[in-house]
Amino acid sequence: MNTEVSTDERASILLVDDMEDNLIALEAVLGSLNEPLVRARSGEEAMKALLRRRFAVVLLDIRMPGMDGFETAANIKRLDQTKDVPIIFLTGTDSDAGYAFRGYATGAADYLTKPFDPWVLRAKVTVFLDLHRKNRQLERLLAREQEQFDELADRLRAIETHMSASTLPDVLELRHHIRQMEDLLREMRRGRGL
């Protein structure tokens, strides 16, 4: 089994922290995942990065000058383009006990305190990477199936148009086959919720 991930399935990870040491630590922990790691030193930079490319997960520090992590998360969840990107909040151990509740209320998928266990962080990020890949695969599959449904429907309409000029015995036989194909198409669409 091929364990290498193709380039179109690579899933970027956004690291958001105003402290250089924290970014270096995150890169050291997550570098072994062999996925693109993108840095942002503020909430504003994070929003710009999110609007430029797709991310599998965002690791977001809560305490930052300017737009803090909560405000950044609220902005991420507000936009259609970014609302489904999972957020893992990262914060110091001396943080307010209400931070975790506020983080989840803002839309965070998870919450970790610093210093974090590297194995736990890597495992959590890996889950989101896998979910991202599966979602992308499902999107491609559904798009391909939709194209096939549309092509089949177009062909059926063309046959129906052509049949209107044919002789009666041919038309009856062809219409029977077309009705069967239309029934199959409706059943396929129902099965896919289309």
Secondary structure, 3 states (H helix, E strand, C coil): CCCCCCHHHCCCEEEECCCHHHHHHHHHHHHHHCCCEEEECCHHHHHHHHHHCCCCEEEEECCCCCCCHHHHHHHHHHCCCCCCCCEEEEEECCCCCHHHHHHHHHCCCEEEEECCCHHHHHHHHHHHHHHHHHHHHHHHHHHHHHHHHHHHHHHHHHHHHHHCCCCHHHHHHHHHHHHHHHHHHHHHHHHHCC
